[in-house]
């Protein structure tokens, strides 16, 4: 009965499930519709709080209509609401009314990365001074540990600029979609989530480090993806953003 009830709540085409009664009658459709509507509204409000930039980009009416379709297609699989909405970017990518805004799904991915970073486990970031004792000959073999909150978002559209002006500015700055793609780093080194625009080649570099590659291998991957990759700039950026939490040599002890 609980399974049938749950399916009925999130499917407006279903009738009141068997076993649901009230003092007004054996199948209280109006009462059940009120309950169903409250569930929809609550989940849509969760998504609105999770994706404020998407809401601002498309407006309240469009957002709530899209979110309702998402709720019907992808109901919660966990009672923990902070985990709800991770598939919204993929949904928007296939959502026909959103076709005129092809960057929308990447903006949603960036917002979800922000949410993930906000709830990630705490870890103390390293400073430049913490890395000073490393011998020069050991540097290429270093394996860096990144904060649990770290993620990267890559887009063929200026996703960082779109997100930044919509989250920060009272009046949204116009963004030229023809200006090219942007990549973003999302990290929470302390209490606040930070989003930074990444330089060329950084996505491959950070992704390789996150997968456990040593510094030399990560550098090779980044340069293969982007000849403009600059190791010094990228390492300095990771340290400044507080994205590194530890390091070790292959087969050695983590520091």
C-alpha positions in Angstrom: 0.0 0.0 0.0 2.8 2.4 0.8 4.4 1.8 -2.6 1.1 2.4 -4.4 0.5 5.5 -2.3 3.9 6.9 -3.1 3.5 6.3 -6.8 0.0 7.9 -6.7 1.2 11.0 -4.9 3.7 11.8 -7.7 1.5 10.9 -10.6 -1.5 13.2 -11.2 -3.0 10.7 -13.7 -3.4 8.1 -10.9 -6.6 7.8 -8.9 -6.8 7.7 -5.1 -5.2 4.4 -4.1 -7.2 1.7 -2.4 -7.2 1.9 1.4 -7.2 5.7 1.6 -10.4 6.9 3.2 -11.7 9.8 5.3 -14.9 10.7 7.1 -16.1 12.4 3.9 -16.0 9.2 1.8 -14.2 6.0 0.9 -12.1 7.8 -1.9 -11.5 11.4 -0.8 -10.2 12.7 -4.1 -10.2 16.4 -3.1 -8.2 15.7 0.1 -5.8 13.5 -1.7 -5.2 16.1 -4.4 -4.4 18.7 -1.7 -1.8 16.3 -0.3 -0.4 15.6 -3.7 -0.1 19.3 -4.5 1.7 20.0 -1.2 4.2 17.3 -2.0 4.8 18.7 -5.5 5.1 22.3 -4.1 7.6 21.2 -1.4 9.8 19.4 -3.9 9.7 22.2 -6.4 10.7 24.6 -3.6 13.6 22.4 -2.8 14.7 22.6 -6.5 14.2 26.4 -6.5 16.5 26.7 -3.5 19.0 24.4 -5.1 19.1 26.1 -8.5 18.7 29.9 -7.9 20.6 30.9 -11.0 18.4 28.6 -13.2 15.4 30.2 -11.6 16.6 33.7 -12.3 17.5 32.8 -15.9 14.1 31.3 -16.9 11.7 33.0 -14.5 9.4 31.6 -11.9 6.7 30.2 -14.2 9.0 28.3 -16.5 11.1 27.0 -13.6 8.2 25.7 -11.7 6.7 24.0 -14.8 10.0 22.4 -15.6 10.6 21.4 -12.0 7.1 19.8 -11.8 8.0 17.7 -14.9 11.3 16.7 -13.2 9.5 15.7 -10.0 7.2 13.5 -12.0 10.0 11.9 -13.9 12.6 11.7 -11.1 10.9 11.5 -7.7 13.1 11.4 -4.6 15.0 8.1 -3.9 16.1 9.2 -0.5 14.4 10.8 2.5 17.4 13.2 2.7 16.3 16.2 0.7 19.8 17.7 0.4 20.5 14.8 -2.0 17.5 15.6 -4.2 18.0 17.3 -7.6 21.3 15.8 -8.8 19.7 14.8 -12.1 18.2 18.2 -12.9 21.0 19.2 -15.3 20.6 16.0 -17.4 16.8 16.6 -17.4 17.2 20.1 -18.6 19.5 18.9 -21.4 16.7 16.8 -22.8 13.8 19.2 -21.9 12.4 20.4 -25.2 11.2 23.8 -24.0 14.7 24.6 -22.8 16.3 24.0 -26.2 16.6 27.7 -26.9 18.9 27.9 -23.9 21.6 25.3 -24.6 23.8 26.5 -21.8 21.1 25.9 -19.1 22.2 22.3 -18.3 25.8 23.3 -17.7 24.7 26.1 -15.4 22.7 23.5 -13.5 25.8 21.3 -13.2 27.7 24.2 -11.7 24.9 24.9 -9.2 24.8 21.2 -8.2 28.6 21.2 -7.8 28.1 24.2 -5.4 25.5 22.2 -3.5 27.8 19.1 -3.3 30.7 21.2 -2.1 28.6 22.9 0.6 27.7 19.5 2.1 31.1 17.8 1.6 33.2 16.6 4.4 35.6 19.2 6.0 39.3 18.9 5.4 42.1 21.4 6.2 43.7 22.8 3.1 47.5 23.1 2.7 49.3 26.4 2.3 52.3 27.1 0.1 54.5 26.9 3.3 53.3 23.3 3.8 54.7 22.4 0.4 58.1 24.1 0.9 59.9 21.1 2.5 59.4 19.0 -0.7 62.7 18.2 -2.4 62.9 19.4 -6.0 63.6 15.9 -7.4 60.4 14.6 -5.7 58.1 17.2 -7.1 57.2 15.3 -10.4 56.3 12.2 -8.5 54.0 13.9 -5.9 50.4 12.6 -5.6 48.2 15.3 -4.3 45.1 14.8 -2.2 42.3 17.2 -3.0 39.5 18.4 -0.7 36.3 16.3 -0.8 34.5 19.4 -1.9 36.5 19.8 -5.1 34.9 19.4 -8.5 35.3 20.9 -12.0 32.6 21.9 -14.5 33.6 22.3 -18.1 31.3 23.9 -20.7 31.4 25.1 -24.4 29.6 28.1 -23.1 30.7 30.9 -20.8 29.2 29.1 -17.8 31.2 30.7 -15.1 30.3 34.2 -16.3 26.6 33.4 -16.6 26.6 31.9 -13.1 28.6 34.7 -11.6 26.5 37.7 -12.8 23.2 35.9 -12.0 24.3 34.9 -8.5 26.0 38.2 -7.6 24.7 41.2 -9.6 21.5 43.2 -9.0 21.4 43.8 -12.7 22.6 40.9 -14.8 25.5 41.7 -17.1 25.0 40.7 -20.7 27.1 37.6 -21.6 28.2 37.0 -25.2 27.7 33.3 -25.8 30.1 33.5 -28.7 32.9 34.4 -26.3 33.7 30.7 -26.0 33.6 28.1 -23.3 34.6 28.3 -19.7 35.7 25.9 -17.0 35.1 26.3 -13.3 36.6 25.0 -10.1 34.2 24.5 -7.1 35.7 24.1 -3.7 34.9 24.8 0.0 38.3 25.2 1.8 36.6 26.6 4.9 33.0 27.7 5.6 32.2 29.3 2.3 31.9 27.6 -1.1 34.2 29.3 -3.7 33.7 29.1 -7.5 36.7 30.1 -9.7 37.2 30.3 -13.4 39.9 27.8 -14.4 42.8 28.6 -16.9 43.4 26.5 -20.0 44.0 22.8 -19.5 43.1 22.9 -15.8 40.1 20.6 -16.1 42.3 17.7 -17.3 44.9 18.6 -14.8 42.6 18.7 -11.8 40.7 15.6 -12.9 43.9 13.6 -13.2 45.0 14.7 -9.8 41.6 13.7 -8.4 42.0 10.3 -10.0 45.3 9.8 -8.2 47.8 10.6 -11.0 51.2 12.0 -10.0 52.0 15.6 -10.8 54.0 14.7 -14.0 51.3 12.5 -15.4 48.6 15.1 -14.6 50.7 17.7 -16.4 51.1 15.5 -19.4 47.4 14.9 -19.7 46.7 18.6 -19.4 49.2 19.6 -22.0 47.8 16.9 -24.4 44.3 18.5 -24.0 45.5 22.1 -24.1 48.9 23.2 -25.4 48.3 26.5 -23.5 48.5 24.7 -20.1 50.8 26.4 -17.7 51.8 24.2 -14.7 53.0 27.1 -12.4 49.8 29.0 -12.9 47.6 26.0 -12.2 49.5 24.8 -9.1 49.5 28.3 -7.7 45.8 28.5 -8.4 45.0 25.3 -6.6 47.0 26.3 -3.6 45.4 29.7 -3.5 41.9 28.2 -3.7 42.7 25.8 -0.9 41.9 22.8 -3.0 44.9 20.7 -1.8 44.6 18.9 1.5 47.7 16.6 1.4 50.4 15.0 -0.6 52.4 11.8 -0.7 55.0 10.0 -2.9 53.9 6.8 -4.7 54.2 4.0 -2.1 54.9 6.5 0.6 53.0 7.9 3.6 50.3 10.5 3.1 51.2 13.8 4.7 
